[in-house]
Amino acid sequence: MKKEILTVRDVDEQEWRRFRAKTAEEGLKTGDALTQAMKLWVKERESQRKPDPRLLLKVKPVTIGRKKVRWSEEIDETLYGSSK
C-alpha cells in the first residue's frame, strides 16, 4: 500500500484534536486510524439502501367504506378545475 503525505482543508480543529488524542490513547498511528475511518465511512455509504422506485407500484388505493378515495384527483380538480 502506497503512503503519501496529504493536506486536508476545513477540518474542525477541536474534532481533529479529539481524534489525535483518541488515536494516541489506542496506540494507533493517526494515518492508520484515519484510513480506517475513511474505509468505514465509504462502506457505510455504499451499504445504504437507495429507494427503489418500483416499490411505488405496490401502493394500493385507499378505500373508505365502499368508495375509493380520490384525493389526488380532487386536489387536481380544485387547483386546475374540472378535468372532465
C-alpha positions as CSV (number, residue, x, y, z in Angstrom):
1,M,0.0,0.0,0.0
2,K,1.5,3.3,-1.1
3,K,1.5,6.0,1.5
4,E,1.7,9.7,0.8
5,I,1.6,13.0,2.7
6,L,-1.8,14.8,2.4
7,T,-3.0,18.2,3.3
8,V,-6.7,18.5,4.2
9,R,-8.6,21.8,4.4
10,D,-11.6,22.7,6.5
11,V,-11.1,20.1,9.3
12,D,-12.6,21.2,12.6
13,E,-9.7,21.8,14.9
14,Q,-11.4,20.6,18.0
15,E,-12.5,17.3,16.4
16,W,-9.0,16.9,15.0
17,R,-7.5,17.2,18.4
18,R,-10.0,14.7,19.9
19,F,-9.2,12.3,17.0
20,R,-5.5,12.6,17.6
21,A,-5.9,12.1,21.3
22,K,-8.0,9.0,20.8
23,T,-5.5,7.5,18.4
24,A,-2.7,8.1,20.8
25,E,-4.8,6.5,23.6
26,E,-5.4,3.5,21.4
27,G,-1.8,3.3,20.4
28,L,-2.6,3.8,16.7
29,K,-0.8,6.0,14.2
30,T,-3.0,8.9,13.2
31,G,-2.7,7.9,9.5
32,D,-3.8,4.3,10.1
33,A,-6.7,5.5,12.2
34,L,-7.7,8.0,9.5
35,T,-7.5,5.2,6.9
36,Q,-9.8,3.0,9.0
37,A,-12.2,5.9,9.4
38,M,-12.3,6.6,5.7
39,K,-12.9,3.0,4.8
40,L,-15.7,2.7,7.3
41,W,-17.3,5.9,6.0
42,V,-17.2,4.7,2.4
43,K,-18.5,1.2,3.4
44,E,-21.5,2.8,5.3
45,R,-22.4,5.0,2.3
46,E,-22.2,2.1,-0.1
47,S,-24.3,-0.2,2.0
48,Q,-27.2,2.4,2.4
49,R,-30.2,1.2,0.5
50,K,-31.3,3.6,-2.2
51,P,-35.1,3.9,-2.6
52,D,-36.4,1.6,-5.3
53,P,-39.0,3.4,-7.4
54,R,-40.6,0.1,-8.4
55,L,-41.9,-0.1,-4.8
56,L,-44.4,2.6,-5.7
57,L,-46.2,0.1,-7.9
58,K,-47.1,-1.9,-4.8
59,V,-49.1,1.0,-3.3
60,K,-52.7,0.1,-3.1
61,P,-55.6,2.6,-3.3
62,V,-57.3,3.6,-0.1
63,T,-60.9,2.7,0.3
64,I,-63.3,4.2,2.9
65,G,-66.4,2.2,3.1
66,R,-67.3,1.1,-0.4
67,K,-65.9,4.2,-2.1
68,K,-62.3,4.6,-3.3
69,V,-60.6,7.7,-2.1
70,R,-59.8,10.1,-5.0
71,W,-57.7,12.7,-3.1
72,S,-55.2,13.3,-5.9
73,E,-58.0,13.8,-8.4
74,E,-59.9,16.0,-6.1
75,I,-56.9,18.2,-5.4
76,D,-56.2,18.4,-9.2
77,E,-59.9,19.5,-9.8
78,T,-59.7,22.1,-7.0
79,L,-56.4,23.5,-8.3
80,Y,-56.9,23.2,-12.0
81,G,-60.6,23.0,-12.5
82,S,-62.7,20.1,-13.6
83,S,-60.8,17.6,-15.8
84,K,-63.9,16.2,-17.5
